[in-house]
Amino acid sequence: VQLQASGGGLVQAGGSLRLSCAASGSSFSSYAIDWYRQPPGKQRVLVASISASGNTLYPNSVKVRFTISRDNAKNTVYLQMDNLKPEDTATYYCATMPPWESDYYWGQGTQVTVSS
């Protein structure tokens, strides 16, 4: 599995961005995809997850503002981020561990910078 994250950029507080995570390989619809973020000097944390069946999960810090979705026909997961805040500034990564794998696969990360 190879993951390619894109869509980051510079945005003002209150603005929106949509990140994309494109996956290579087959059986995309069979595994969950997670989005993590890592602010400068801090640990990487989970911000959204979508299961193979489409169930979603968010921490309270981004609930309501972030929406994760998937398009299995395009092998792509999206992270819609609205009402962005300066504290959302981070490198965002998509990741997955398909059920038949024992390793966690990471995309290369995409930078999101929110100015105040």
C-alpha positions as CSV (number, residue, x, y, z in Angstrom):
1,V,0.0,0.0,0.0
2,Q,1.3,3.4,-0.9
3,L,-0.4,6.6,0.3
4,Q,-0.1,10.1,-1.2
5,A,-1.3,13.0,0.8
6,S,-2.0,16.4,-0.8
7,G,-4.0,19.6,-0.4
8,G,-2.1,21.4,2.3
9,G,-1.3,25.1,2.2
10,L,-1.5,28.5,3.9
11,V,-4.9,29.7,5.0
12,Q,-6.2,32.4,7.3
13,A,-8.0,31.5,10.5
14,G,-11.6,30.7,9.8
15,G,-10.8,29.4,6.4
16,S,-11.1,25.9,4.9
17,L,-8.9,23.3,3.3
18,R,-9.5,19.9,1.9
19,L,-6.8,17.3,2.1
20,S,-6.7,14.2,-0.1
21,C,-5.1,10.8,0.5
22,A,-4.8,8.7,-2.6
23,A,-4.0,5.0,-2.2
24,S,-2.4,2.7,-4.6
25,G,-3.1,-1.0,-4.9
26,S,-6.2,-3.0,-4.8
27,S,-8.8,-3.6,-2.0
28,F,-8.9,0.0,-1.0
29,S,-12.5,-0.4,0.1
30,S,-11.4,-3.1,2.6
31,Y,-9.4,-1.0,5.0
32,A,-9.7,2.0,7.2
33,I,-7.7,5.2,6.7
34,D,-6.6,7.5,9.5
35,W,-5.5,11.1,9.4
36,Y,-2.9,12.3,11.9
37,R,-1.2,15.6,12.5
38,Q,2.1,16.6,14.0
39,P,2.6,20.2,15.1
40,P,6.2,21.5,15.2
41,G,7.9,20.0,18.2
42,K,5.0,17.9,19.3
43,Q,3.8,14.4,19.0
44,R,1.7,13.0,16.1
45,V,-1.9,12.7,17.1
46,L,-5.0,11.2,15.4
47,V,-7.5,13.7,14.0
48,A,-9.9,11.5,12.0
49,S,-10.5,7.9,11.1
50,I,-12.8,6.3,8.6
51,S,-13.5,2.6,8.6
52,A,-14.0,0.4,5.5
53,S,-17.7,0.6,6.1
54,G,-17.7,4.4,6.4
55,N,-17.9,4.8,10.1
56,T,-16.0,7.9,11.3
57,L,-14.2,8.9,14.5
58,Y,-12.9,12.3,15.6
59,P,-11.3,13.6,18.8
60,N,-13.2,16.5,20.5
61,S,-10.6,19.0,19.4
62,V,-11.7,18.8,15.7
63,K,-15.2,17.3,16.0
64,V,-17.8,19.4,14.0
65,R,-14.9,21.3,12.2
66,F,-13.3,18.3,10.4
67,T,-15.1,15.8,8.2
68,I,-13.5,12.7,6.8
69,S,-15.0,10.9,3.8
70,R,-13.9,8.3,1.3
71,D,-14.5,7.7,-2.4
72,N,-13.7,4.0,-3.1
73,A,-14.1,4.5,-6.8
74,K,-11.1,6.9,-6.7
75,N,-9.1,5.1,-4.0
76,T,-9.1,8.4,-2.1
77,V,-10.0,9.6,1.4
78,Y,-10.7,13.3,2.0
79,L,-10.3,15.4,5.1
80,Q,-12.5,18.6,4.9
81,M,-11.3,21.1,7.5
82,D,-13.5,24.1,8.2
83,N,-13.2,27.0,10.6
84,L,-9.5,26.4,10.8
85,K,-7.6,27.8,13.8
86,P,-3.9,28.6,14.2
87,E,-3.6,25.6,16.5
88,D,-4.5,23.4,13.6
89,T,-1.1,24.3,12.1
90,A,0.8,21.0,11.6
91,T,2.0,18.4,9.1
92,Y,-0.9,16.2,8.3
93,Y,-0.4,12.5,7.5
94,C,-2.7,9.8,6.3
95,A,-2.0,6.2,7.4
96,T,-3.4,2.7,7.3
97,M,-2.8,-0.8,8.4
98,P,-4.9,-3.1,6.2
99,P,-6.2,-6.1,8.0
100,W,-3.9,-8.5,6.1
101,E,-0.8,-6.5,7.0
102,S,1.3,-6.2,10.1
103,D,2.8,-2.8,9.3
104,Y,1.3,0.7,9.5
105,Y,1.7,2.5,6.2
106,W,2.2,6.3,6.2
107,G,1.8,8.9,3.5
108,Q,4.5,11.6,3.1
109,G,2.6,14.4,4.9
110,T,1.2,17.7,3.8
111,Q,1.8,21.0,5.6
112,V,-1.1,23.0,6.8
113,T,-0.4,26.5,8.1
114,V,-3.2,28.6,9.6
115,S,-2.4,32.3,10.1
116,S,-4.1,34.4,12.7
